[in-house]
């Protein structure tokens, strides 16, 4: 890896402590959540909603789900214990577990076949074999479970490499990965054109400087220029196109195949 060793880039115990604050302020995070909420269609979903978050980070998405769908049941899995600890404090109503997606599942058996909805946001680009990781966690999905996946497209930045991105996706590669995992893939789109693409070009142009700017573990506020960019792009993102294939924020809607002749009824199997 150009900046550091692979072991350091995958050190999410350190990354979450260093970048938790800047990650929460990142306008790309809010934009992704808007896209994910639209794709999940929780408002029209039969109850109960049992949501599995693959890569739950510091719990921001789980908190936002409960703000709009307070009766949802949420389970989050994350590689880093640091992220799990932050998420548990932030969202005590949900259940969070530490889990390496490449290893046998260590979550309680009661969650097998549990999830009616699932989210895997900005995770697959960190994995050496994303299809295998998805196959590994499919035992937690109920038949017909709606899975929303987001991954980055476009060029990688120094910060991306610093936090362990193996490579970015195209719409075709994401589709192939999901199908290789055994999932149905009704929709893959490239959202965010043109301003998300512009934002990503700014991130690339910042190079290694962004790594230092984003670190907030010592209590320093974000630089004034960074805060200005956050405000600017938060406004510009409202004008992004949510559809098409030109945007560098890829969003896929996939599904766990239904295995019974009658189809999934929403009941916990």
N, C-alpha and C positions, 0 to 999 in steps of 0.2 A: 504494500500500500504506500502511496507517495508521502503521506504526512506522518504516519506512525505505524506501529505494528498492528496486525489484525486483532491480537488479543486486546489492545487498547481501544480500537475502534468499536469493539463489541462490549466494552465495559459500561453497561447501562446502569450499574450501581452508581458510578461516578457521573454519567451523563445526566441522569434525572436530577441529581443534587445540583449540578452546575447549570442546567438549562431549563429547570422547571418553570421559573418565572417568565423567561423570554418566550418559552414555548406557549404558555398561556396567552401571551400578548400577541403572538404571531397572527396576522390577519389571514394567512393561508389556512390556519386551523379553523377559524370561524367559517370561512368559505366552504371548507370541506364538510364541516358539520351540517351546513345548510343543504349541501348536495346529498349527504347521507340521509338526513331526515326525509327529504323529498323521495328518495329511492326506497326507503324502508316502508313508507306509507302506513305508519303506526295508527293514524287516526281511523283508517278503514279496516284495521285488522281485528279479527275476532279475539275475544278475551278468553283466557289470560294471555298477555304478552310476556313471553319469557325470552329475554334478550341476552345473548352471549357475545361478549366483546373480546376478540382475539387481539391482544396487544392493547391492554386497557390503560397503559401509561400511568398518569397521575390522577385519573378519574374524572377529567373534565367532561368527556362525552357522557359518561354515566350520570353525572350531575345534571347535564342539560336534558337528557332523556326524561329523568324524573320530574323536571320542571314542567314538561309538557305532557307527560304520560305518567302521573304519579302512582298509578296502579301497576306499572310494569315491574316485573321481577328481573333482576340483573345479576349476571355472573361475569366477572372479568378475569382474564388470564394475562399474565405478563411475565417476561423473562426475568425482570429485575425485582428483587425484593424491595429495593428503594422505592420503585414506582408503586408496588403493592401497598407499602406502608403509607405513602402519601394518599393513595386512593381510598384506603380504609378510613383515614381521618376525614377526608373530604366528603365521602359518600358512605356513611355508616349503614345506610339502608340496603346497600348492595353487598355481594359477597365477592371477594377477590382472592385469587390464588396465584402463587408463583408457579410457572410452568415453562419449560423449554419445549417448544413445539416439535422438536426433532426427537424427543424422548417419550417413552410410554407415559400416558396420562396419569397424573397423580391426584386428580380431582375426585371427590366422593362419587360412588357408583350411582347415587340418585340423580346425577346430572347427565347420565348417558341417555341419549334420545330425548333430551329435555328442551332444547332451544327451538322456539317457533320463529325467531329472528336472530340473525347474527351479523356482526360487523367486523371486518378486518381492514383497518385503515392504516396505510403507510407502514406496513409490516413486511410484505413479501419481498420488497427490494433489499431487505437486510438478510435474506436467507439464501443459503447455498442451493437448496432444493425446495423451492416454494410449493411445488405440487405434492411432494412427499409430506410436507408439514400439514397441508390442508387435508390430505388423506388421513393423517394421524388424528386430527381433531373432528373428523366427520362423525365419529361415534357419539358426539355430544349433540348432534343435530337431529331433530325430529323429521320424519318424512314430510317433504314439502317446505321445510324451513327456508325462509328467504334470507339469503346472504348477500350483503353489500360489501364490495371490495373497492378500496381506492389505492392507487399506486402512482408514483410520479412518472411522467414521460419527459422528453427533452434532455438537455445536457446536464451532467452532474457538476456540482460545485465542490469547492474545497471542503465546505462544511458537510456536504453529503458524504464525502469520503471519510471525513473525520468521525462521523457517527456510524460508519459501517455499511453504507450502501454498496451492494455488490454490482448493481447495474440498474438502469432505468428500463421501463417497459414501453412497448408499442401496444396498440389495441389488439393486434393479432397475437402478440406474444402472451398478453394477459388472457385472451380467450383460450389459447392453447394450454396454458397453465391450469386454468380452471377445469377444462375438459379432461386433462390428464389426471386431475384429482378425482374424477368421477362425478363432477357436478354438471347440472344443466346450466346453460348460459344463454338466457334470452336477450341480454342487452349489454353492450359495452360501448361507452362513448368517451370522447375527449372533451371535457368541459373546460371553461375558463378563457376562451379566446375572446379578445386579445390580451386583456390586462393581467391575467394570471401568468401568461407566457412572458410578458414584460417584467413582472415581478421576479420570475425565476431568472431572467437574464441579469437583473440587478444583483440577485443573490450570487450568481456565478461571477459577476464582475467584482464583487467585494472580496472574493478570494479568501485567504487565510485571516484577513482582518475581521471577518464575521464571526469566526470562532471565538476570538477574544471579546468582541462586542456582546455576544449572546450569553456569555458566562455571567451568571449572577449569584454564584455561591458565596461571594464575599460581601453581599449586600449593596453593591454599587448599582445605581440606576442605569438603565439603558442610555447610551449617548443621545444627545438631543437630535442629531441627524437621524438616528435609527427610529426614535419616537415619531419624528415627522414623516418618515417613510411608512410607518405603520398606519398613521392616520390617513395618508394619501391613498394607499392601496386599499384600506378598509372601505373608502368611498368609491374607488374605481371598480372594485370587485362587484359592486352592485350592477354594473353594466356589462359584465361578462355574459357570454352565451352559454347556457346550461347544456346545450346539445351539440351534436356534430362530432368530428374526429380531429379537429385542429388544435384544441386546447391541450395543454400539458398536464392537466389533472385528469387522470383516467378514473372512470367510475364504472364498475360492473355490477349488474344484478344477476346473481346466480341462485340456484336452488338445489337442495338435497332431493334426489329423485323420490317420488312416491313409490312405495313398495307394495301397497295392497291394491286390490282391484277396485275398491270403493274410493281410493284417494284419501289423503290426510284430512281428518275432521277437526284438527285443532286440539283434540284430547291428548293428554300426556300418556304416551304409550308405556 
